Structure formats: C-alpha cells, structure tokens
Amino acid sequence: LRRNIFSREVGATLKMVSLTSVTYDKSGMPEAWFKVGKARATKKTQRGVKFSVSIHEIEVIDIQPRSVLLLVDGAVTEIMLGQSLADAMEMPAGA
C-alpha cells in the first residue's frame, strides 16, 4: 500500500510521531519509545512490532543506539532520536 506522503493530511499525521528514546528492557532487548498522536501518548516498541497511526502502517525493523529503522507504508525510513517521522521522511515545508 502506497500513500502520497506529500499530502497535507499525511504530513500532519507523521509530524505527530516522534522518536523520544532508545532503551533496553529487563532482558536486554532494545526498545524504541515514540510519542504518538495529539495526546502524545508513549508507544514502546521492539524489533518486529507493527503498529498503526491513523492511516499509516509502521513496522520496527531495527533499533540502534541513536536511531530506529522503520517500514512506513512500505517505505524504509530511518528516524533519529528527537526527530518526527515527517522530518525523517523529508516532508516538504508546509505539508
């Protein structure tokens, strides 16, 4: 499934997803923490986890100390700590 990542609706939705932390659980497995949506709820994920944000399907491919590799609607994207998903996907200004 491919979406027009440059549409206003898609850009606004992706701006509401940001990578806030990379940490490790009790068993030593890396976790990526995201702030998601208008409520900025924390979403904790690990490798292989799939989740949806509005119309977007997101899968965590790999977690590194300062970045996370994601599959977003079929497109491979690397997001850095503190970055929004829109910025990671290089959304144009005003989108």
C-alpha positions in Angstrom: 0.0 0.0 0.0 1.5 3.3 -1.1 0.3 6.7 0.2 1.1 10.2 -1.1 3.5 11.2 1.7 3.4 14.8 0.4 -0.3 15.3 1.1 -1.3 17.7 3.9 -3.2 15.0 5.9 -0.3 12.5 5.7 2.3 15.2 6.6 0.3 16.4 9.6 -0.2 12.8 10.9 3.5 12.0 10.5 4.5 15.1 12.4 2.7 13.7 15.4 5.0 10.7 15.6 8.5 11.3 17.1 11.2 9.1 18.4 11.9 10.1 22.1 14.1 7.3 23.5 16.0 4.2 22.8 16.5 2.0 25.8 16.7 -1.7 26.9 14.1 -3.8 28.7 14.9 -6.1 31.7 16.1 -8.9 29.4 18.4 -6.6 27.5 16.2 -6.3 24.3 16.4 -2.8 22.7 13.2 -0.8 22.8 12.2 2.3 20.8 9.9 4.8 22.5 7.7 7.1 20.4 5.4 10.0 21.2 2.3 9.4 19.1 -0.8 11.5 18.2 -2.3 14.7 19.6 -2.3 13.3 23.1 1.5 12.5 22.7 1.0 9.0 24.2 4.1 7.0 24.7 4.3 3.9 22.4 7.1 1.4 23.4 8.1 -1.0 20.7 10.7 -3.6 19.8 12.1 -5.2 16.6 9.3 -6.8 14.5 6.5 -4.8 16.2 3.8 -3.5 13.8 1.5 -0.6 14.8 -0.8 1.8 13.1 -1.0 5.6 13.4 -4.1 6.9 11.7 -3.9 5.6 8.1 -0.2 4.5 8.4 1.2 1.1 8.9 4.5 1.1 10.7 6.9 -1.8 11.4 10.1 -1.6 13.5 12.9 -3.2 11.5 15.9 -2.4 13.7 16.8 -0.4 16.7 20.2 1.3 17.1 21.5 3.4 20.0 20.5 6.8 18.3 18.1 5.7 15.5 15.4 3.3 14.5 14.9 1.7 11.1 11.2 1.6 10.2 9.0 0.4 7.4 6.3 3.1 6.9 3.6 2.2 4.4 6.1 0.1 2.5 9.0 2.7 2.5 12.1 2.0 4.6 12.9 5.1 6.8 15.5 5.8 9.4 14.3 8.1 12.3 16.8 9.7 14.6 16.3 10.5 18.3 14.2 13.6 18.7 13.1 13.6 15.1 9.5 13.4 13.9 8.5 10.8 11.3 7.6 13.6 8.9 11.2 15.0 9.2 12.7 11.6 8.8 10.7 11.1 5.6 11.9 14.6 4.4 8.4 16.1 4.2 8.4 19.3 2.2 7.7 22.6 4.1 4.1 23.3 4.6 3.0 19.7 4.1 
